[in-house]
Amino acid sequence: MNKLQVIDLFGIIKRSYPGFDASPQNVEHYSKYLQDFPYETAYENVEKYILSERFAPTIADIRGKLGDQMDSQRSKEAAAAHIANLEVWGTDSTPPPANYWERGRQLLRGGANA
């Protein structure tokens, strides 16, 4: 994100939090820590933040919980892959291997060779 984008975010923040420090020094400070962060994500985070918080966002709030966001994205991708597998498996009409059900019952009961 560049300084103009930080200034744009500051405008959004200032409209919701009139006491927010939008000084050039603060723009410099925030720019330093947001330069590697995508503007679109920061914008979305600010929009969500404004809906539920009473105090102006910090740099950490603008960045959001990046680790949580990445975990969430990984979970969504894993779920999509699993759903795709379920669809493929649902179209497969081959029966399970011989003794499949018997072996499963044996494992559940803790039987021999488990």
C-alpha positions as CSV (number, residue, x, y, z in Angstrom):
1,M,0.0,0.0,0.0
2,N,1.3,3.4,-0.8
3,K,1.0,6.8,1.0
4,L,-2.0,7.9,-1.1
5,Q,-3.8,4.8,-0.2
6,V,-3.0,5.3,3.5
7,I,-4.4,8.9,3.2
8,D,-7.5,7.4,1.6
9,L,-7.9,5.1,4.6
10,F,-7.3,8.0,7.0
11,G,-10.2,9.8,5.3
12,I,-12.5,6.9,5.9
13,I,-11.3,6.6,9.5
14,K,-11.5,10.3,10.2
15,R,-15.2,10.5,9.1
16,S,-16.1,7.8,11.6
17,Y,-13.7,8.8,14.4
18,P,-13.3,12.6,14.3
19,G,-10.6,12.6,16.9
20,F,-8.3,10.4,14.8
21,D,-4.8,11.8,14.2
22,A,-4.5,12.2,10.5
23,S,-1.4,14.3,10.6
24,P,1.4,13.9,8.0
25,Q,3.6,12.4,10.7
26,N,0.9,9.8,11.4
27,V,0.6,9.1,7.7
28,E,4.3,8.5,7.6
29,H,4.2,6.2,10.6
30,Y,1.3,4.1,9.3
31,S,2.8,4.0,5.8
32,K,5.9,2.4,7.2
33,Y,4.0,-0.5,8.7
34,L,1.4,-0.9,5.9
35,Q,3.7,-0.7,2.8
36,D,3.7,-4.5,2.4
37,F,0.0,-4.9,3.0
38,P,-2.7,-4.9,0.2
39,Y,-4.9,-1.9,0.2
40,E,-8.1,-3.9,-0.6
41,T,-7.6,-6.0,2.5
42,A,-6.9,-3.0,4.6
43,Y,-10.0,-1.2,3.3
44,E,-12.2,-4.3,4.1
45,N,-10.7,-4.5,7.5
46,V,-11.4,-0.8,8.2
47,E,-14.9,-1.1,7.0
48,K,-15.6,-4.1,9.3
49,Y,-13.8,-2.5,12.2
50,I,-15.9,0.7,11.9
51,L,-19.1,-1.3,12.3
52,S,-18.3,-2.7,15.7
53,E,-15.6,-0.6,17.4
54,R,-15.8,2.6,19.4
55,F,-12.2,3.7,19.1
56,A,-10.1,4.5,16.0
57,P,-8.2,1.5,14.6
58,T,-4.5,1.0,15.1
59,I,-2.1,-0.4,12.6
60,A,-2.8,-3.9,13.9
61,D,-6.5,-3.4,13.4
62,I,-6.0,-2.2,9.9
63,R,-3.8,-5.2,9.1
64,G,-6.4,-7.4,10.7
65,K,-5.6,-10.8,12.1
66,L,-3.5,-11.8,9.2
67,G,-2.7,-15.2,10.7
68,D,-6.3,-15.9,11.3
69,Q,-7.2,-14.7,7.8
70,M,-4.6,-17.1,6.3
71,D,-5.9,-20.0,8.5
72,S,-9.4,-19.2,7.4
73,Q,-8.3,-19.2,3.7
74,R,-6.6,-22.5,4.1
75,S,-9.6,-24.0,5.8
76,K,-11.9,-22.8,3.0
77,E,-9.5,-24.3,0.4
78,A,-9.3,-27.6,2.2
79,A,-13.1,-27.7,2.5
80,A,-13.5,-27.0,-1.2
81,A,-11.1,-29.7,-2.0
82,H,-12.9,-32.2,0.2
83,I,-16.3,-31.3,-1.4
84,A,-14.7,-31.8,-4.8
85,N,-13.5,-35.2,-3.6
86,L,-16.9,-36.1,-2.3
87,E,-18.5,-35.3,-5.6
88,V,-16.0,-37.4,-7.4
89,W,-16.4,-40.3,-5.0
90,G,-20.2,-40.0,-5.3
91,T,-20.0,-40.6,-9.0
92,D,-17.8,-43.7,-8.6
93,S,-20.0,-46.8,-8.8
94,T,-17.4,-49.4,-8.0
95,P,-18.1,-51.4,-4.9
96,P,-15.7,-51.4,-1.9
97,P,-13.0,-54.0,-1.8
98,A,-13.7,-57.5,-0.6
99,N,-14.0,-57.8,3.3
100,Y,-14.2,-54.0,3.6
101,W,-17.1,-53.9,5.9
102,E,-16.0,-56.9,7.9
103,R,-12.5,-55.3,8.4
104,G,-14.2,-52.0,9.5
105,R,-16.3,-53.8,12.1
106,Q,-13.3,-55.6,13.4
107,L,-11.3,-52.4,13.8
108,L,-14.2,-50.7,15.6
109,R,-14.5,-53.6,18.0
110,G,-10.8,-53.6,18.6
111,G,-10.6,-57.1,17.3
112,A,-7.5,-59.0,16.3
113,N,-5.1,-57.5,13.8
114,A,-6.5,-54.1,14.5
